[in-house]
Amino acid sequence: MNLLEEIFGVRKPIIGMVHFLPLPGSPLYDPEGGISKILNFAKRDVEVLVKAGFDGIIFSNEGDRPYLSNVSKATVAIMTRLIYQLTSLIDIPFGVSVLADPEAGISVASAVEAKFVRMFLSWVYVGDWGIVDPGAGNLQRLRSSIHSKVKVFANISGHTEPLGNRKIEDLARGAVKFGLADALCVAGTTAGSPVSEEELVNARRGAEGVPILVGSGVSIENIENYLKISDGIIVGTSLKINGNTFNPIDPERANFFIKKAKELRNRYL
C-alpha cells in the first residue's frame, strides 16, 4: 500500500480542486461581497465534489493573482478560517495549497489538520510571479518544529521553469532524497495545461518509489492515459463552467468526469 492509498483509501485517487475567490488584500478582492461571498462560492464547489464522489479535495487561493512568495498574515488567517468552516461539511481527505508560499501552506495545513500540503519544496524555478526558491531545509524544519503530521506533495514542474535546465528525473530524485517529499506532482505550463506523458515517465525514474500525481490539464479526453502511468489525479479547470479556471465547478462536468474516471480506474487496478 502506497501513501496515497493510505490517505484516500483507494489506489489512484481522483482529487478535485476548490479554488477560493480573491481573498482580502489581493487585487481582485470584492469588498462588497466580503468573506461571505468567498465562503458561499467555495461551499458550493465542495458540495458538488463530495456529491459527485471525488476521493479528496485541495483548497487553494487560486484567485489571489498575482501570487506572492510571502503571503500576508491575513491570508494565512482567512484561509485557515475558511477551510476550517468548510471541512465541517465533508468526511473525505483534504489538502491545502497556498500560492506561492510553501511556509504558509504548511502552517495552514497543519492548523486545519489537513492530510497533505501541495507546494514547491526543492530546487529553484522561475515563474510569472518571479523566482521560486522554496528552501527545503527550512520548510522541513518548520514542519518538524511544530510536530506537523501533514504530508508534502512536492511540485517538481508546473507554471514555472527550473533554473539550470535540470532534467525532471533529477528534479524528482532531488525532491525525494534531499527534500524528503512524500509524493510528487507534475503539472503543465499553466493552470489547465496538460502534462507531457514523457515527463511523467521520466519523473517516475527519479522518484525512488514515491507516488507521482498529475497536477494539471486532466480532462475526459486524456484521463485514461494519465491513470495508466500515474498514481493519482488532481483536477480543477476541466470541471469548471466553460473550462475556465476561475469559474464555479459545473456539476454536470464533475459528475461525468468522476464516473468516467472511476470506470477507467477499476479497469486498471
C-alpha positions, 0 to 999 in steps of 0.5 A: 500500500502506497501513501496515497492509498493510505490517505484516500483509501483507494489506489489512484485517487481522483482529487478535485480542486476548490479554488477560493475567490480573491481573498482580502488584500489581493487585487481582485478582492470584492469588498462588497461581497466580503468573506461571505461571498468567498465562503458561499462560492467555495461551499458550493464547489465542495458540495458538488465534489463530495456529491459527485464522489471525488476521493479528496479535495485541495483548497487553494487561493487560486484567485489571489493573482498575482501570487506572492512568495510571502503571503500576508498574515491575513491570508494565512488567517482567512484561509485557515478560517475558511477551510476550517468552516468548510471541512465541517461539511465533508468526511473525505481527505483534504489538502491545502495549497497556498500560492506561492508560499510553501511556509504558509501552506504548511502552517495552514495545513497543519492548523486545519489538520489537513492530510497533505500540503501541495507546494514547491519544496526543492530546487529553484524555478522561475515563474510569472510571479518571479523566482521560486526558491522554496528552501527545503531545509527550512520548510522541513524544519518548520514542519518538524518544529511544530510536530506537523503530521501533514504530508508534502506533495512536492511540485517538481514542474508546473507554471514555472521553469527550473533554473539550470535546465535540470532534467525532471528525473533529477528534479524528482530524485532531488525532491525525494532524497534531499527534500524528503517529499512524500509524493510528487506532482507534475503539472503543465505550463499553466493552470489547465495545461496538460502534462507531457506523458514523457515527463511523467515517465521520466519523473517516475525514474527519479522518484525512488518509489514515491507516488507521482500525481498529475497536477494539471490539464486532466480532462475526459479526453486524456484521463485514461492515459494519465491513470495508466502511468500515474498514481493519482489525479488532481483536477480543477479547470476541466470541471469548471463552467466553460473550462475556465479556471476561475469559474464555479465547478459545473456539476454536470462536468464533475459528475461525468468526469468522476464516473468516467474516471472511476470506470477507467480506474477499476479497469486498471487496478 
